[in-house]
């Protein structure tokens, strides 16, 4: 079975996320044994950010790492487990609200594909970049 990052690379819609993971220096951590739950924004989610935002974040690795860690939970959790709680603590430290069960929403993003099982955790594909705060 592939890791979270290998799975993301094989799909072809997470190029910006993968580049951001590298720019933030998080590749080794996310290739580790985990397990992790990752709310993975597709390329279109990054493209929807205001112009220049992605480049600004790439130029500021600590801020980029903070935002990316907000998309990650320690432990592998399925949709069924996630919707049982109103909030989950991200690796960044801030809680991530689970907004509804149907559609399945994480903060202000809709989960377009849930429960992608990987060697070191679980991926839920989201349509927006979520921000702490």
C-alpha positions as CSV (number, residue, x, y, z in Angstrom):
1,X,0.0,0.0,0.0
2,X,1.2,3.5,-0.8
3,X,2.0,6.3,1.7
4,X,-0.1,9.4,1.9
5,X,2.4,11.4,-0.2
6,X,2.8,8.5,-2.7
7,X,-1.0,8.3,-3.1
8,X,-1.2,12.1,-3.5
9,X,1.5,12.0,-6.2
10,X,-0.2,9.2,-8.1
11,X,-3.5,11.0,-8.5
12,X,-2.2,14.1,-10.2
13,X,-4.4,16.7,-8.6
14,X,-2.2,17.5,-5.6
15,X,0.8,19.1,-7.3
16,X,0.5,22.3,-5.4
17,X,0.0,20.5,-2.1
18,X,3.1,18.3,-2.7
19,X,5.2,21.3,-3.7
20,X,4.0,23.1,-0.5
21,X,4.9,20.1,1.7
22,X,8.4,20.2,0.2
23,X,8.8,24.0,0.6
24,X,7.7,23.7,4.2
25,X,10.1,20.9,5.0
26,X,7.3,18.5,6.0
27,X,8.0,15.6,3.5
28,X,10.0,13.4,5.9
29,X,7.3,13.8,8.7
30,X,4.5,12.9,6.3
31,X,6.4,10.0,4.9
32,X,6.9,8.6,8.5
33,X,4.9,5.8,10.0
34,X,2.2,8.1,11.4
35,X,-0.6,7.3,11.4
36,X,-2.0,10.7,10.1
37,X,-5.3,11.9,8.8
38,X,-4.8,14.5,6.1
39,X,-7.4,16.9,4.7
40,X,-5.8,17.3,1.3
41,X,-6.8,20.3,-0.8
42,X,-6.8,19.8,-4.6
43,X,-4.8,22.0,-6.9
44,X,-8.0,24.0,-7.7
45,X,-8.3,24.9,-4.0
46,X,-4.9,26.5,-4.0
47,X,-5.7,28.3,-7.3
48,X,-8.8,29.8,-5.7
49,X,-6.7,31.6,-3.1
50,X,-6.1,35.3,-3.8
51,X,-3.4,36.0,-6.4
52,X,0.1,35.7,-4.9
53,X,-0.9,33.9,-1.8
54,X,0.8,30.6,-2.6
55,X,4.0,32.3,-3.6
56,X,3.9,34.4,-0.4
57,X,3.5,31.2,1.7
58,X,6.3,29.4,-0.2
59,X,8.5,32.4,0.6
60,X,7.6,32.0,4.3
61,X,8.2,28.3,5.2
62,X,7.2,28.6,8.9
63,X,3.8,30.1,8.0
64,X,3.3,27.6,5.2
65,X,4.2,24.7,7.6
66,X,1.7,26.1,10.2
67,X,-1.1,26.1,7.5
68,X,-0.2,22.7,6.3
69,X,-0.1,21.2,9.8
70,X,-3.6,22.6,10.3
71,X,-4.7,20.1,7.6
72,X,-3.3,17.1,9.5
73,X,-4.5,15.1,12.5
74,X,-2.5,12.6,14.5
75,X,-4.1,9.2,14.0
76,X,-6.0,7.7,11.1
77,X,-9.7,8.6,11.2
78,X,-12.5,7.7,8.9
79,X,-15.4,9.9,7.9
80,X,-17.6,7.9,10.3
81,X,-15.2,8.6,13.2
82,X,-14.7,12.3,12.3
83,X,-18.4,13.2,12.2
84,X,-18.9,11.7,15.7
85,X,-17.0,14.8,17.1
86,X,-17.6,18.5,16.5
87,X,-13.9,19.4,16.6
88,X,-10.5,17.7,16.2
89,X,-7.1,19.0,17.3
90,X,-4.8,19.6,14.3
91,X,-1.0,19.1,14.4
92,X,-0.8,22.9,14.2
93,X,-2.7,23.0,17.6
94,X,-5.9,24.7,16.6
95,X,-9.1,22.7,16.4
96,X,-10.6,21.8,13.1
97,X,-14.4,22.0,13.2
98,X,-16.4,19.3,11.5
99,X,-19.4,21.2,10.1
100,X,-21.9,18.6,9.0
101,X,-22.4,15.0,8.1
102,X,-24.1,15.4,4.7
103,X,-22.4,16.9,2.9
104,X,-19.3,16.1,4.9
105,X,-17.6,19.4,5.6
106,X,-14.4,20.3,7.4
107,X,-14.4,23.9,8.5
108,X,-15.3,25.8,5.3
109,X,-14.3,23.0,2.9
110,X,-16.4,20.2,1.4
111,X,-14.9,16.7,1.5
112,X,-15.2,15.5,-2.1
113,X,-13.6,12.1,-1.5
114,X,-13.4,10.5,1.9
115,X,-11.6,7.6,3.4
116,X,-8.7,7.1,1.1
117,X,-6.7,4.5,3.1
118,X,-2.9,4.8,2.9
119,X,0.0,2.9,4.4
120,X,0.5,5.6,7.0
121,X,-3.0,7.0,7.5
122,X,-6.1,8.3,5.9
123,X,-6.7,11.1,3.3
124,X,-9.9,13.1,2.9
125,X,-9.8,15.2,-0.3
126,X,-11.2,18.7,0.2
127,X,-12.2,21.5,-2.2
128,X,-10.7,24.5,-0.3
129,X,-7.6,25.3,1.7
130,X,-8.6,25.6,5.4
131,X,-6.9,28.1,7.6
132,X,-6.5,28.2,11.4
133,X,-8.4,30.8,13.4
